Amino acid sequence: MSGLCIAAAASLLAFLPLQAFTLAWTHSIEKVRWEEDWRIEAGHLHLVEARIRGSGAGMEPPEGAILKNGVWHYAPQLVPLERLRLANSSFTAAYEFCVAHRCRPLAELAGGAENELLELHACEGSDRAR
C-alpha cells in the first residue's frame, strides 16, 4: 500500500495511506492563509494547486492567478519532489494537514514533534523507513 511518510531526523513518525492531501498555514506576518494541494504519483509529491486567501507585502499572487470569492487560485510550476521539508517551529502558527476538508495540526500527526525539521515523502507500506 502506498501513502505518505512523515519523518524527522531520519526517523519515521507516521505513515498515512493516502494519495492526496492539502497542506495549509498562516503567514507569520501578514496573517494570510495559504493552502497547497499535493498528490502522490510515481513515488513523488506533485503540487497540483495553491490558494492564497488575500495578499500583502511580498505575498503577491503569481502571474496567471485567478481571484474567486476573495481567494487567489493558481497552478504552481514546480517539478515533482522526492521530499518536502518543513520547518516545524513553535514561534509560528503550525502547519495544518488536511484530507477531505478535515484539517489537524501536522505536528499532531508527527507525534507532537516540535522545533524539528519535518520531511514528507511518498512511500510504500513495505519501505516506510527509507
N, CA, C and O atoms as a Tinker XYZ file with bonds, in Angstrom:
   520  protein
     1  N      0.840000   -1.173000    0.000000    73     2
     2  CA     0.000000    0.000000    0.000000    64     1     3
     3  C      0.889000    1.242000    0.000000    63     2     4     5
     4  O      1.833000    1.339000    0.784000    81     3
     5  N      0.585000    2.176000   -0.872000    73     3     6
     6  CA     1.386000    3.395000   -0.931000    64     5     7
     7  C      0.722000    4.489000   -0.101000    63     6     8     9
     8  O     -0.458000    4.405000    0.240000    81     7
     9  N      1.500000    5.505000    0.212000    73     7    10
    10  CA     0.988000    6.605000    1.005000    64     9    11
    11  C      2.054000    7.641000    1.261000    63    10    12    13
    12  O      2.982000    7.808000    0.470000    81    11
    13  N      1.912000    8.334000    2.371000    73    11    14
    14  CA     2.808000    9.420000    2.741000    64    13    15
    15  C      3.480000    9.089000    4.062000    63    14    16    17
    16  O      2.829000    8.666000    5.017000    81    15
    17  N      4.791000    9.287000    4.103000    73    15    18
    18  CA     5.547000    9.133000    5.342000    64    17    19
    19  C      5.904000   10.519000    5.871000    63    18    20    21
    20  O      6.249000   11.418000    5.104000    81    19
    21  N      5.818000   10.677000    7.181000    73    19    22
    22  CA     6.255000   11.891000    7.866000    64    21    23
    23  C      7.430000   11.480000    8.737000    63    22    24    25
    24  O      7.320000   10.564000    9.552000    81    23
    25  N      8.562000   12.168000    8.558000    73    23    26
    26  CA     9.781000   11.804000    9.285000    64    25    27
    27  C     10.442000   13.048000    9.861000    63    26    28    29
    28  O     10.204000   14.168000    9.407000    81    27
    29  N     11.279000   12.827000   10.872000    73    27    30
    30  CA    12.122000   13.877000   11.455000    64    29    31
    31  C     13.408000   13.209000   11.893000    63    30    32    33
    32  O     13.385000   12.133000   12.490000    81    31
    33  N     14.533000   13.847000   11.597000    73    31    34
    34  CA    15.849000   13.314000   11.980000    64    33    35
    35  C     15.993000   11.856000   11.547000    63    34    36    37
    36  O     16.485000   11.018000   12.303000    81    35
    37  N     15.554000   11.565000   10.318000    73    35    38
    38  CA    15.661000   10.233000    9.705000    64    37    39
    39  C     14.848000    9.160000   10.421000    63    38    40    41
    40  O     15.056000    7.971000   10.180000    81    39
    41  N     13.934000    9.555000   11.290000    73    39    42
    42  CA    13.069000    8.595000   11.980000    64    41    43
    43  C     11.640000    8.742000   11.475000    63    42    44    45
    44  O     11.114000    9.851000   11.392000    81    43
    45  N     11.023000    7.628000   11.142000    73    43    46
    46  CA     9.639000    7.646000   10.705000    64    45    47
    47  C      8.732000    7.978000   11.882000    63    46    48    49
    48  O      8.792000    7.332000   12.928000    81    47
    49  N      7.888000    8.996000   11.698000    73    47    50
    50  CA     6.955000    9.398000   12.748000    64    49    51
    51  C      5.537000    8.935000   12.449000    63    50    52    53
    52  O      4.765000    8.648000   13.364000    81    51
    53  N      5.191000    8.863000   11.148000    73    51    54
    54  CA     3.835000    8.461000   10.780000    64    53    55
    55  C      3.803000    7.977000    9.340000    63    54    56    57
    56  O      4.568000    8.438000    8.493000    81    55
    57  N      2.907000    7.043000    9.083000    73    55    58
    58  CA     2.594000    6.589000    7.731000    64    57    59
    59  C      1.105000    6.808000    7.521000    63    58    60    61
    60  O      0.286000    6.353000    8.320000    81    59
    61  N      0.750000    7.511000    6.439000    73    59    62
    62  CA    -0.648000    7.795000    6.134000    64    61    63
    63  C     -0.986000    7.183000    4.781000    63    62    64    65
    64  O     -0.422000    7.601000    3.769000    81    63
    65  N     -1.886000    6.211000    4.731000    73    63    66
    66  CA    -2.242000    5.567000    3.469000    64    65    67
    67  C     -3.194000    6.447000    2.656000    63    66    68    69
    68  O     -4.411000    6.274000    2.720000    81    67
    69  N     -2.645000    7.380000    1.901000    73    67    70
    70  CA    -3.450000    8.307000    1.110000    64    69    71
    71  C     -2.714000    8.659000   -0.173000    63    70    72    73
    72  O     -1.523000    8.381000   -0.312000    81    71
    73  N     -3.429000    9.270000   -1.105000    73    71    74
    74  CA    -2.844000    9.673000   -2.381000    64    73    75
    75  C     -2.905000   11.175000   -2.616000    63    74    76    77
    76  O     -2.288000   11.677000   -3.555000    81    75
    77  N     -3.646000   11.905000   -1.773000    73    75    78
    78  CA    -3.767000   13.354000   -1.939000    64    77    79
    79  C     -3.986000   13.998000   -0.574000    63    78    80    81
    80  O     -4.595000   13.412000    0.321000    81    79
    81  N     -3.472000   15.221000   -0.440000    73    79    82
    82  CA    -3.632000   15.961000    0.812000    64    81    83
    83  C     -3.457000   17.443000    0.539000    63    82    84    85
    84  O     -2.955000   17.842000   -0.512000    81    83
    85  N     -3.876000   18.247000    1.494000    73    83    86
    86  CA    -3.686000   19.695000    1.437000    64    85    87
    87  C     -2.835000   20.104000    2.627000    63    86    88    89
    88  O     -3.068000   19.674000    3.757000    81    87
    89  N     -1.857000   20.932000    2.354000    73    87    90
    90  CA    -1.008000   21.497000    3.394000    64    89    91
    91  C     -1.387000   22.970000    3.512000    63    90    92    93
    92  O     -1.409000   23.680000    2.506000    81    91
    93  N     -1.685000   23.439000    4.721000    73    91    94
    94  CA    -2.121000   24.825000    4.918000    64    93    95
    95  C     -1.335000   25.466000    6.053000    63    94    96    97
    96  O     -0.886000   24.789000    6.978000    81    95
    97  N     -1.177000   26.774000    5.967000    73    95    98
    98  CA    -0.504000   27.525000    7.025000    64    97    99
    99  C     -0.922000   28.984000    6.942000    63    98   100   101
   100  O     -1.470000   29.429000    5.933000    81    99
   101  N     -0.659000   29.719000    8.005000    73    99   102
   102  CA    -0.947000   31.147000    8.053000    64   101   103
   103  C      0.375000   31.896000    8.045000    63   102   104   105
   104  O      1.264000   31.617000    8.850000    81   103
   105  N      0.498000   32.855000    7.125000    73   103   106
   106  CA     1.712000   33.652000    7.012000    64   105   107
   107  C      1.979000   34.339000    8.348000    63   106   108   109
   108  O      1.078000   34.940000    8.932000    81   107
   109  N      3.206000   34.249000    8.825000    73   107   110
   110  CA     3.534000   34.718000   10.177000    64   109   111
   111  C      3.395000   36.227000   10.371000    63   110   112   113
   112  O      3.152000   36.679000   11.490000    81   111
   113  N      3.543000   37.008000    9.313000    73   111   114
   114  CA     3.457000   38.464000    9.465000    64   113   115
   115  C      2.118000   39.000000    8.967000    63   114   116   117
   116  O      1.444000   39.749000    9.674000    81   115
   117  N      1.737000   38.619000    7.757000    73   115   118
   118  CA     0.513000   39.146000    7.159000    64   117   119
   119  C     -0.757000   38.445000    7.648000    63   118   120   121
   120  O     -1.861000   38.937000    7.412000    81   119
   121  N     -0.611000   37.295000    8.329000    73   119   122
   122  CA    -1.756000   36.533000    8.859000    64   121   123
   123  C     -2.737000   36.131000    7.761000    63   122   124   125
   124  O     -3.952000   36.162000    7.959000    81   123
   125  N     -2.200000   35.757000    6.610000    73   123   126
   126  CA    -2.992000   35.320000    5.468000    64   125   127
   127  C     -2.813000   33.812000    5.302000    63   126   128   129
   128  O     -1.692000   33.306000    5.362000    81   127
   129  N     -3.912000   33.104000    5.095000    73   127   130
   130  CA    -3.862000   31.641000    4.958000    64   129   131
   131  C     -3.419000   31.243000    3.550000    63   130   132   133
   132  O     -3.887000   31.793000    2.553000    81   131
   133  N     -2.509000   30.280000    3.498000    73   131   134
   134  CA    -2.041000   29.680000    2.251000    64   133   135
   135  C     -2.427000   28.213000    2.280000    63   134   136   137
   136  O     -2.415000   27.589000    3.341000    81   135
   137  N     -2.767000   27.657000    1.129000    73   135   138
   138  CA    -3.102000   26.240000    1.021000    64   137   139
   139  C     -2.465000   25.674000   -0.243000    63   138   140   141
   140  O     -2.438000   26.326000   -1.287000    81   139
   141  N     -1.958000   24.460000   -0.133000    73   139   142
   142  CA    -1.377000   23.764000   -1.286000    64   141   143
   143  C     -1.970000   22.363000   -1.363000    63   142   144   145
   144  O     -2.003000   21.638000   -0.368000    81   143
   145  N     -2.436000   21.989000   -2.544000    73   143   146
   146  CA    -2.956000   20.639000   -2.776000    64   145   147
   147  C     -1.856000   19.795000   -3.394000    63   146   148   149
   148  O     -1.291000   20.152000   -4.428000    81   147
   149  N     -1.556000   18.671000   -2.752000    73   147   150
   150  CA    -0.495000   17.765000   -3.189000    64   149   151
   151  C     -1.092000   16.417000   -3.565000    63   150   152   153
   152  O     -2.094000   15.983000   -2.996000    81   151
   153  N     -0.459000   15.763000   -4.534000    73   151   154
   154  CA    -0.856000   14.432000   -4.971000    64   153   155
   155  C      0.386000   13.552000   -5.014000    63   154   156   157
   156  O      1.465000   14.014000   -5.383000    81   155
   157  N      0.237000   12.304000   -4.643000    73   155   158
   158  CA     1.343000   11.349000   -4.696000    64   157   159
   159  C      1.191000   10.527000   -5.970000    63   158   160   161
   160  O      0.171000    9.872000   -6.185000    81   159
   161  N      2.228000   10.573000   -6.815000    73   159   162
   162  CA     2.232000    9.829000   -8.077000    64   161   163
   163  C      3.638000    9.355000   -8.365000    63   162   164   165
   164  O      4.595000   10.119000   -8.240000    81   163
   165  N      3.766000    8.110000   -8.745000    73   163   166
   166  CA     5.052000    7.533000   -9.157000    64   165   167
   167  C      6.157000    7.805000   -8.134000    63   166   168   169
   168  O      7.295000    8.092000   -8.505000    81   167
   169  N      5.820000    7.713000   -6.859000    73   167   170
   170  CA     6.818000    7.867000   -5.812000    64   169   171
   171  C      7.279000    9.285000   -5.546000    63   170   172   173
   172  O      8.288000    9.488000   -4.871000    81   171
   173  N      6.557000   10.276000   -6.067000    73   171   174
   174  CA     6.926000   11.681000   -5.875000    64   173   175
   175  C      5.723000   12.489000   -5.406000    63   174   176   177
   176  O      4.577000   12.061000   -5.543000    81   175
   177  N      6.003000   13.656000   -4.855000    73   175   178
   178  CA     4.969000   14.594000   -4.439000    64   177   179
   179  C      4.786000   15.625000   -5.547000    63   178   180   181
   180  O      5.746000   16.266000   -5.976000    81   179
   181  N      3.549000   15.780000   -6.004000    73   179   182
   182  CA     3.223000   16.718000   -7.075000    64   181   183
   183  C      2.336000   17.824000   -6.508000    63   182   184   185
   184  O      1.274000   17.553000   -5.948000    81   183
   185  N      2.780000   19.067000   -6.657000    73   183   186
   186  CA     1.978000   20.213000   -6.231000    64   185   187
   187  C      0.985000   20.519000   -7.346000    63   186   188   189
   188  O      1.381000   20.876000   -8.456000    81   187
   189  N     -0.304000   20.380000   -7.050000    73   187   190
   190  CA    -1.355000   20.487000   -8.059000    64   189   191
   191  C     -1.929000   21.893000   -8.140000    63   190   192   193
   192  O     -2.029000   22.468000   -9.224000    81   191
   193  N     -2.305000   22.444000   -6.996000    73   191   194
   194  CA    -2.907000   23.777000   -6.959000    64   193   195
   195  C     -2.543000   24.445000   -5.641000    63   194   196   197
   196  O     -2.286000   23.780000   -4.638000    81   195
   197  N     -2.527000   25.775000   -5.665000    73   195   198
   198  CA    -2.288000   26.538000   -4.440000    64   197   199
   199  C     -3.309000   27.667000   -4.367000    63   198   200   201
   200  O     -3.828000   28.140000   -5.378000    81   199
   201  N     -3.575000   28.075000   -3.134000    73   199   202
   202  CA    -4.525000   29.158000   -2.900000    64   201   203
   203  C     -3.969000   30.102000   -1.838000    63   202   204   205
   204  O     -3.343000   29.677000   -0.867000    81   203
   205  N     -4.216000   31.395000   -2.050000    73   203   206
   206  CA    -3.836000   32.417000   -1.076000    64   205   207
   207  C     -5.112000   33.176000   -0.739000    63   206   208   209
   208  O     -5.782000   33.695000   -1.632000    81   207
   209  N     -5.445000   33.241000    0.527000    73   207   210
   210  CA    -6.686000   33.889000    0.960000    64   209   211
   211  C     -6.443000   35.367000    1.265000    63   210   212   213
   212  O     -6.691000   35.836000    2.376000    81   211
   213  N     -5.952000   36.092000    0.252000    73   211   214
   214  CA    -5.660000   37.509000    0.386000    64   213   215
   215  C     -4.288000   37.795000   -0.181000    63   214   216   217
   216  O     -3.718000   36.971000   -0.898000    81   215
   217  N     -3.761000   38.953000    0.136000    73   215   218
   218  CA    -2.413000   39.304000   -0.307000    64   217   219
   219  C     -1.839000   40.307000    0.683000    63   218   220   221
   220  O     -2.541000   40.821000    1.554000    81   219
   221  N     -0.563000   40.568000    0.532000    73   219   222
   222  CA     0.101000   41.504000    1.424000    64   221   223
   223  C      1.496000   41.773000    0.909000    63   222   224   225
   224  O      1.880000   41.280000   -0.151000    81   223
   225  N      2.243000   42.541000    1.644000    73   223   226
   226  CA     3.602000   42.896000    1.247000    64   225   227
   227  C      4.438000   41.638000    1.023000    63   226   228   229
   228  O      4.580000   40.806000    1.919000    81   227
   229  N      4.983000   41.513000   -0.175000    73   227   230
   230  CA     5.825000   40.365000   -0.502000    64   229   231
   231  C      5.050000   39.082000   -0.737000    63   230   232   233
   232  O      5.649000   38.013000   -0.852000    81   231
   233  N      3.731000   39.165000   -0.811000    73   231   234
   234  CA     2.894000   37.979000   -0.998000    64   233   235
   235  C      1.966000   38.142000   -2.194000    63   234   236   237
   236  O      0.818000   37.701000   -2.155000    81   235
   237  N      2.446000   38.760000   -3.232000    73   235   238
   238  CA     1.610000   38.992000   -4.386000    64   237   239
   239  C      1.297000   37.663000   -5.071000    63   238   240   241
   240  O      2.177000   36.811000   -5.197000    81   239
   241  N      0.053000   37.479000   -5.513000    73   239   242
   242  CA    -0.282000   36.260000   -6.249000    64   241   243
   243  C      0.545000   36.191000   -7.533000    63   242   244   245
   244  O      0.824000   37.227000   -8.136000    81   243
   245  N      0.935000   35.005000   -7.956000    73   243   246
   246  CA     1.749000   34.891000   -9.164000    64   245   247
   247  C      0.948000   35.201000  -10.426000    63   246   248   249
   248  O     -0.283000   35.199000  -10.418000    81   247
   249  N      1.665000   35.462000  -11.491000    73   247   250
   250  CA     1.036000   35.717000  -12.781000    64   249   251
   251  C      0.160000   34.526000  -13.151000    63   250   252   253
   252  O      0.558000   33.372000  -12.988000    81   251
   253  N     -1.022000   34.816000  -13.645000    73   251   254
   254  CA    -1.944000   33.759000  -14.039000    64   253   255
   255  C     -2.898000   33.334000  -12.933000    63   254   256   257
   256  O     -3.798000   32.529000  -13.174000    81   255
   257  N     -2.718000   33.861000  -11.724000    73   255   258
   258  CA    -3.619000   33.515000  -10.621000    64   257   259
   259  C     -5.002000   34.094000  -10.893000    63   258   260   261
   260  O     -5.137000   35.162000  -11.491000    81   259
   261  N     -6.023000   33.376000  -10.446000    73   259   262
   262  CA    -7.404000   33.802000  -10.647000    64   261   263
   263  C     -8.040000   34.049000   -9.281000    63   262   264   265
   264  O     -7.943000   33.219000   -8.378000    81   263
   265  N     -8.694000   35.205000   -9.146000    73   263   266
   266  CA    -9.367000   35.557000   -7.899000    64   265   267
   267  C    -10.804000   35.046000   -7.934000    63   266   268   269
   268  O    -11.590000   35.449000   -8.791000    81   267
   269  N    -11.150000   34.145000   -6.989000    73   267   270
   270  CA   -12.511000   33.614000   -6.871000    64   269   271
   271  C    -12.953000   33.765000   -5.423000    63   270   272   273
   272  O    -12.342000   33.189000   -4.523000    81   271
   273  N    -14.006000   34.534000   -5.194000    73   271   274
   274  CA   -14.558000   34.711000   -3.847000    64   273   275
   275  C    -13.500000   35.130000   -2.830000    63   274   276   277
   276  O    -13.496000   34.635000   -1.703000    81   275
   277  N    -12.610000   36.032000   -3.216000    73   275   278
   278  CA   -11.597000   36.557000   -2.306000    64   277   279
   279  C    -10.379000   35.672000   -2.115000    63   278   280   281
   280  O     -9.526000   35.962000   -1.277000    81   279
   281  N    -10.288000   34.587000   -2.888000    73   279   282
   282  CA    -9.164000   33.651000   -2.775000    64   281   283
   283  C     -8.460000   33.557000   -4.123000    63   282   284   285
   284  O     -9.095000   33.335000   -5.154000    81   283
   285  N     -7.138000   33.730000   -4.103000    73   283   286
   286  CA    -6.345000   33.579000   -5.318000    64   285   287
   287  C     -6.039000   32.097000   -5.543000    63   286   288   289
   288  O     -5.541000   31.425000   -4.640000    81   287
   289  N     -6.333000   31.586000   -6.741000    73   287   290
   290  CA    -6.063000   30.195000   -7.121000    64   289   291
   291  C     -5.019000   30.200000   -8.230000    63   290   292   293
   292  O     -5.081000   31.016000   -9.150000    81   291
   293  N     -4.068000   29.292000   -8.138000    73   291   294
   294  CA    -3.081000   29.172000   -9.207000    64   293   295
   295  C     -2.481000   27.772000   -9.213000    63   294   296   297
   296  O     -2.572000   27.033000   -8.232000    81   295
   297  N     -1.866000   27.425000  -10.338000    73   295   298
   298  CA    -1.212000   26.121000  -10.500000    64   297   299
   299  C      0.295000   26.350000  -10.533000    63   298   300   301
   300  O      0.831000   26.741000  -11.570000    81   299
   301  N      0.989000   26.117000   -9.423000    73   299   302
   302  CA     2.443000   26.328000   -9.384000    64   301   303
   303  C      3.167000   25.424000  -10.383000    63   302   304   305
   304  O      2.767000   24.281000  -10.603000    81   303
   305  N      4.207000   25.937000  -10.968000    73   303   306
   306  CA     5.026000   25.170000  -11.906000    64   305   307
   307  C      6.244000   24.647000  -11.157000    63   306   308   309
   308  O      7.329000   25.220000  -11.252000    81   307
   309  N      6.067000   23.580000  -10.427000    73   307   310
   310  CA     7.117000   23.000000   -9.598000    64   309   311
   311  C      7.347000   21.565000  -10.040000    63   310   312   313
   312  O      6.394000   20.812000  -10.243000    81   311
   313  N      8.610000   21.187000  -10.189000    73   311   314
   314  CA     8.908000   19.799000  -10.553000    64   313   315
   315  C      8.479000   18.894000   -9.397000    63   314   316   317
   316  O      8.493000   19.323000   -8.243000    81   315
   317  N      8.100000   17.651000   -9.690000    73   315   318
   318  CA     7.745000   16.720000   -8.615000    64   317   319
   319  C      8.907000   16.563000   -7.632000    63   318   320   321
   320  O     10.072000   16.530000   -8.028000    81   319
   321  N      8.570000   16.469000   -6.358000    73   319   322
   322  CA     9.581000   16.397000   -5.303000    64   321   323
   323  C      9.675000   14.993000   -4.716000    63   322   324   325
   324  O      8.671000   14.295000   -4.571000    81   323
   325  N     10.891000   14.596000   -4.385000    73   323   326
   326  CA    11.071000   13.348000   -3.642000    64   325   327
   327  C     10.714000   13.572000   -2.185000    63   326   328   329
   328  O     10.114000   12.709000   -1.545000    81   327
   329  N     11.086000   14.742000   -1.658000    73   327   330
   330  CA    10.831000   15.073000   -0.254000    64   329   331
   331  C     10.433000   16.539000   -0.136000    63   330   332   333
   332  O     10.922000   17.397000   -0.870000    81   331
   333  N      9.545000   16.796000    0.794000    73   331   334
   334  CA     9.151000   18.159000    1.118000    64   333   335
   335  C      9.576000   18.401000    2.558000    63   334   336   337
   336  O      9.117000   17.714000    3.470000    81   335
   337  N     10.453000   19.379000    2.760000    73   335   338
   338  CA    10.977000   19.675000    4.098000    64   337   339
   339  C     10.273000   20.911000    4.651000    63   338   340   341
   340  O     10.175000   21.939000    3.981000    81   339
   341  N      9.788000   20.792000    5.881000    73   339   342
   342  CA     9.019000   21.866000    6.502000    64   341   343
   343  C      9.578000   22.201000    7.878000    63   342   344   345
   344  O      9.798000   21.312000    8.700000    81   343
   345  N      9.804000   23.484000    8.122000    73   343   346
   346  CA    10.202000   23.923000    9.461000    64   345   347
   347  C      8.995000   23.745000   10.369000    63   346   348   349
   348  O      7.871000   24.074000    9.988000    81   347
   349  N      9.219000   23.240000   11.535000    73   347   350
   350  CA     8.135000   22.996000   12.487000    64   349   351
   351  C      8.461000   23.772000   13.758000    63   350   352   353
   352  O      8.833000   23.192000   14.779000    81   351
   353  N      8.317000   25.077000   13.680000    73   351   354
   354  CA     8.753000   25.962000   14.759000    64   353   355
   355  C      7.622000   26.299000   15.723000    63   354   356   357
   356  O      6.473000   26.465000   15.313000    81   355
   357  N      7.947000   26.395000   16.970000    73   355   358
   358  CA     6.961000   26.812000   17.968000    64   357   359
   359  C      6.769000   28.333000   17.952000    63   358   360   361
   360  O      5.928000   28.855000   18.684000    81   359
   361  N      7.541000   29.048000   17.123000    73   359   362
   362  CA     7.459000   30.506000   17.057000    64   361   363
   363  C      6.478000   31.005000   16.002000    63   362   364   365
   364  O      6.214000   32.204000   15.924000    81   363
   365  N      5.935000   30.097000   15.187000    73   363   366
   366  CA     4.956000   30.471000   14.171000    64   365   367
   367  C      3.759000   29.535000   14.270000    63   366   368   369
   368  O      3.811000   28.502000   14.938000    81   367
   369  N      2.684000   29.917000   13.593000    73   367   370
   370  CA     1.491000   29.062000   13.584000    64   369   371
   371  C      1.836000   27.720000   12.942000    63   370   372   373
   372  O      2.649000   27.649000   12.021000    81   371
   373  N      1.221000   26.687000   13.430000    73   371   374
   374  CA     1.504000   25.330000   12.957000    64   373   375
   375  C      0.972000   25.098000   11.546000    63   374   376   377
   376  O     -0.025000   25.694000   11.137000    81   375
   377  N      1.650000   24.226000   10.815000    73   375   378
   378  CA     1.111000   23.743000    9.549000    64   377   379
   379  C     -0.124000   22.909000    9.860000    63   378   380   381
   380  O     -0.195000   22.235000   10.888000    81   379
   381  N     -1.090000   22.966000    8.955000    73   379   382
   382  CA    -2.257000   22.097000    9.066000    64   381   383
   383  C     -2.206000   21.086000    7.936000    63   382   384   385
   384  O     -1.825000   21.410000    6.812000    81   383
   385  N     -2.591000   19.869000    8.245000    73   383   386
   386  CA    -2.613000   18.778000    7.278000    64   385   387
   387  C     -4.078000   18.412000    7.072000    63   386   388   389
   388  O     -4.776000   18.052000    8.020000    81   387
   389  N     -4.538000   18.507000    5.824000    73   387   390
   390  CA    -5.960000   18.319000    5.545000    64   389   391
   391  C     -6.182000   17.189000    4.543000    63   390   392   393
   392  O     -5.459000   17.059000    3.555000    81   391
   393  N     -7.195000   16.382000    4.823000    73   391   394
   394  CA    -7.641000   15.327000    3.917000    64   393   395
   395  C     -9.161000   15.413000    3.878000    63   394   396   397
   396  O     -9.818000   15.413000    4.919000    81   395
   397  N     -9.713000   15.488000    2.673000    73   395   398
   398  CA   -11.169000   15.584000    2.502000    64   397   399
   399  C    -11.754000   16.720000    3.352000    63   398   400   401
   400  O    -12.782000   16.548000    4.007000    81   399
   401  N    -11.096000   17.867000    3.333000    73   399   402
   402  CA   -11.532000   19.095000    4.017000    64   401   403
   403  C    -11.534000   18.986000    5.543000    63   402   404   405
   404  O    -12.118000   19.831000    6.221000    81   403
   405  N    -10.898000   17.973000    6.078000    73   403   406
   406  CA   -10.736000   17.858000    7.531000    64   405   407
   407  C     -9.278000   18.126000    7.849000    63   406   408   409
   408  O     -8.385000   17.461000    7.323000    81   407
   409  N     -9.042000   19.100000    8.710000    73   407   410
   410  CA    -7.674000   19.527000    8.998000    64   409   411
   411  C     -7.310000   19.272000   10.456000    63   410   412   413
   412  O     -8.152000   19.303000   11.353000    81   411
   413  N     -6.023000   19.020000   10.649000    73   411   414
   414  CA    -5.473000   18.908000   12.006000    64   413   415
   415  C     -4.019000   19.345000   11.953000    63   414   416   417
   416  O     -3.418000   19.331000   10.879000    81   415
   417  N     -3.439000   19.731000   13.078000    73   415   418
   418  CA    -2.045000   20.181000   13.066000    64   417   419
   419  C     -1.106000   19.073000   12.581000    63   418   420   421
   420  O     -1.216000   17.924000   13.011000    81   419
   421  N     -0.195000   19.425000   11.692000    73   419   422
   422  CA     0.774000   18.457000   11.185000    64   421   423
   423  C      1.605000   17.883000   12.328000    63   422   424   425
   424  O      1.906000   16.690000   12.329000    81   423
   425  N      1.979000   18.710000   13.295000    73   423   426
   426  CA     2.790000   18.238000   14.423000    64   425   427
   427  C      2.065000   17.153000   15.215000    63   426   428   429
   428  O      2.700000   16.260000   15.776000    81   427
   429  N      0.744000   17.231000   15.259000    73   427   430
   430  CA    -0.039000   16.199000   15.951000    64   429   431
   431  C      0.119000   14.850000   15.243000    63   430   432   433
   432  O      0.259000   13.813000   15.890000    81   431
   433  N      0.094000   14.876000   13.918000    73   431   434
   434  CA     0.303000   13.644000   13.145000    64   433   435
   435  C      1.724000   13.130000   13.308000    63   434   436   437
   436  O      1.982000   11.934000   13.169000    81   435
   437  N      2.644000   14.042000   13.603000    73   435   438
   438  CA     4.058000   13.686000   13.762000    64   437   439
   439  C      4.388000   13.388000   15.223000    63   438   440   441
   440  O      5.542000   13.502000   15.635000    81   439
   441  N      3.396000   13.013000   15.992000    73   439   442
   442  CA     3.638000   12.629000   17.381000    64   441   443
   443  C      3.999000   13.776000   18.299000    63   442   444   445
   444  O      4.655000   13.572000   19.320000    81   443
   445  N      3.574000   14.989000   17.946000    73   443   446
   446  CA     3.860000   16.138000   18.798000    64   445   447
   447  C      5.247000   16.724000   18.610000    63   446   448   449
   448  O      5.673000   17.561000   19.407000    81   447
   449  N      5.963000   16.302000   17.572000    73   447   450
   450  CA     7.316000   16.825000   17.314000    64   449   451
   451  C      7.270000   18.346000   17.223000    63   450   452   453
   452  O      6.436000   18.907000   16.512000    81   451
   453  N      8.164000   19.006000   17.941000    73   451   454
   454  CA     8.207000   20.456000   17.949000    64   453   455
   455  C      9.631000   20.926000   17.697000    63   454   456   457
   456  O     10.591000   20.315000   18.167000    81   455
   457  N      9.759000   22.018000   16.951000    73   455   458
   458  CA    11.063000   22.599000   16.628000    64   457   459
   459  C     11.989000   21.608000   15.937000    63   458   460   461
   460  O     13.200000   21.624000   16.158000    81   459
   461  N     11.425000   20.755000   15.110000    73   459   462
   462  CA    12.209000   19.817000   14.309000    64   461   463
   463  C     11.846000   20.008000   12.848000    63   462   464   465
   464  O     10.715000   20.373000   12.525000    81   463
   465  N     12.795000   19.762000   11.975000    73   463   466
   466  CA    12.533000   19.780000   10.551000    64   465   467
   467  C     11.752000   18.521000   10.211000    63   466   468   469
   468  O     12.217000   17.410000   10.466000    81   467
   469  N     10.565000   18.689000    9.636000    73   467   470
   470  CA     9.756000   17.544000    9.234000    64   469   471
   471  C      9.940000   17.296000    7.748000    63   470   472   473
   472  O     10.050000   18.239000    6.964000    81   471
   473  N      9.975000   16.032000    7.362000    73   471   474
   474  CA    10.082000   15.657000    5.957000    64   473   475
   475  C      8.883000   14.806000    5.577000    63   474   476   477
   476  O      8.546000   13.832000    6.251000    81   475
   477  N      8.250000   15.198000    4.482000    73   475   478
   478  CA     7.155000   14.419000    3.922000    64   477   479
   479  C      7.680000   13.760000    2.660000    63   478   480   481
   480  O      8.336000   14.417000    1.851000    81   479
   481  N      7.403000   12.470000    2.475000    73   479   482
   482  CA     7.786000   11.800000    1.235000    64   481   483
   483  C      6.844000   10.646000    0.952000    63   482   484   485
   484  O      6.257000   10.058000    1.860000    81   483
   485  N      6.715000   10.334000   -0.335000    73   483   486
   486  CA     5.906000    9.193000   -0.749000    64   485   487
   487  C      6.615000    7.926000   -0.308000    63   486   488   489
   488  O      7.843000    7.854000   -0.325000    81   487
   489  N      5.833000    6.925000    0.087000    73   487   490
   490  CA     6.447000    5.657000    0.480000    64   489   491
   491  C      5.447000    4.524000    0.311000    63   490   492   493
   492  O      4.237000    4.741000    0.251000    81   491
   493  N      5.969000    3.343000    0.240000    73   491   494
   494  CA     5.165000    2.128000    0.192000    64   493   495
   495  C      5.093000    1.572000    1.603000    63   494   496   497
   496  O      5.992000    1.808000    2.409000    81   495
   497  N      4.062000    0.855000    1.901000    73   495   498
   498  CA     3.933000    0.255000    3.218000    64   497   499
   499  C      5.124000   -0.603000    3.580000    63   498   500   501
   500  O      5.472000   -0.713000    4.755000    81   499
   501  N      5.764000   -1.222000    2.575000    73   499   502
   502  CA     6.895000   -2.118000    2.834000    64   501   503
   503  C      8.223000   -1.391000    2.998000    63   502   504   505
   504  O      9.189000   -1.978000    3.486000    81   503
   505  N      8.288000   -0.112000    2.596000    73   503   506
   506  CA     9.566000    0.619000    2.700000    64   505   507
   507  C      9.397000    1.947000    3.426000    63   506   508   509
   508  O     10.021000    2.937000    3.044000    81   507
   509  N      8.593000    1.988000    4.430000    73   507   510
   510  CA     8.268000    3.223000    5.154000    64   509   511
   511  C      9.480000    3.943000    5.709000    63   510   512   513
   512  O      9.466000    5.171000    5.791000    81   511
   513  N     10.504000    3.248000    6.085000    73   511   514
   514  CA    11.653000    3.878000    6.757000    64   513   515
   515  C     12.710000    4.406000    5.812000    63   514   516   517
   516  O     13.772000    4.826000    6.271000    81   515
   517  N     12.468000    4.406000    4.521000    73   515   518
   518  CA    13.529000    4.775000    3.576000    64   517   519
   519  C     14.088000    6.144000    3.770000    63   518   520
   520  O     14.983000    6.555000    3.031000    81   519
